[in-house]
Amino acid sequence: MRISAEQIKDNWTDLVEVINSSFSGERLKKIEALHDHFKDRMMLAPASGRAWYHNAFPGGYVAHVLNIIQWSLNYYELFKKQGMYLDDITEESVIFAAMFHDL
């Protein structure tokens, strides 16, 4: 699978929007600094170096991260609806864990 240069750019924009809308304060500054520093590498990186693994194509890393964030939030909402005890887990922490699960 391949994605277009435009989709790679759009995925990066979507990730930056998630960062800016999900975090604040010192955590936001540090996440922004990390993503600014590695922007070119992260935008073009595959999610895996193994051709048979998920998203092993240019731009696959960010596409994968966005997918995992969405899936994680879907599960978070499902668990809340099912009455699971989530008082000590915030949406921000779910997004943070999803964003950095492969690093």
Secondary structure, DSSP 8 states (H G I E B T S, - for coil): ----HHHHHHHHHHHHHHHHHH--HHHHHHHHHHHHHTHHHHHH--S-SSTTSTT-STTHHHHHHHHHHHHHHHHHHHHHHTT---TT--HHHHHHHHHTTT-
